[in-house]
Amino acid sequence: MQYLKDIITNATIAIKSVNSLVELDKVRIQYLGRKGELTCCFQNLSLLPPEKRADIAKTINKTKEKMIQIFNLRKAELKQIELLSTLNSEKIDITLPGKRINTGSIHPVTHTIERVECFFTKLGFDIESGPEIEDAFHNFDALNIKPMHPARTDQDTFFFNQNLMLRTHTSGAQIRIMENSQPPFRYIVPGRVYRNDYDKTHTPMFHQLEGILVNENINFLQLKGILNDFVYDFFKGEEKIELRFRPSYFPFTEPSAEIDIKNKNGEWLEILGCGMVHPNVFHSVGINSEKYSGFAFGIGIERLAMLAYGIHDLRSFFENDLRFLKQFK
């Protein structure tokens, strides 16, 4: 019994004399560890006469509980001391300037789409969307693109199988619109499209904005007037805008034209194609081409952004170079 009293006395002195949690843990191991002094007392109970074991075991347990209590009190004291020490050594000088948090910005392609949408919605155009995985009917057949057309080869189109592909234009959406709507209507369809091409003016994925207006007595003069106003509105901050309507060919429009803009280097850059909806397209969706006429146009979003921001390589939009993207904050 005297031995247990000596253990508790020595342990109390040792616990109160330590100044760190590491030292305190060493004291704990010395007395309460698997080979500690108090643990050995339990192991030696078998050496005592049976009638004395119960009483001494109770005394040992009480000694252990008291030691744990003293140990926990000292542990809480040392934690508080360490916390105060940390707070004193890590004071924050609130007079120092704050660190600027890097914030993102709208991608120039997204910003360009929003600007184009803003113009056409003011003219009453609704915004629609279409699937990026398209079938042959909506991507080719209904748009008067014949089976032997070059666009229907692997060199130009990403095919999944003979009937499914990544859409090569947003024009397939105009077929879906006309299948489910009756004239008059006017829609724009922005979205991603895919072509098997890659250089400074072409990428495998890029963005188009399809537009279609169908009603009675629609003519090419109206198409030209709207697109002319659009181009001058989009580039209204420029000193002088030069554009030209150039005769062209698209299977789904007749007559057809392309609009080119002259860049700062004096080069003409195509930004959109347009034309009057071909009667065969109307027939494929069950619209009476004798009663209704309409026009359609497809705008190359990246081409507009290149001209608006003075960018010479289309691939810059998709390389995720922060040095490039930070310029548009």
Secondary structure by P-SEA (a helix, b strand, c coil): caaaaaaaaaaaaaaaacccaaaaaaaaaaccccccaaaaaaaacccccccaaaaaaaaaaaaaaaaaaaaaaaaaaaaaaaaaaaaaacccccccbbbbbbbbcccaaaaaaaaaaaaaaaabbbbbbbbccccccccccccccccccccccccccccccccccccccaaaaaaaaaaccccccccccccccccccccccccccbbbbbbbbbcccccaaaaaaaaaaaaaaaaccccbbbbbbbbbbbccccccbbbbbbccccbbbbccccccccaaaaaaaccccccccbbbbbbcaaaaaaaaacccccccccccccccccccc
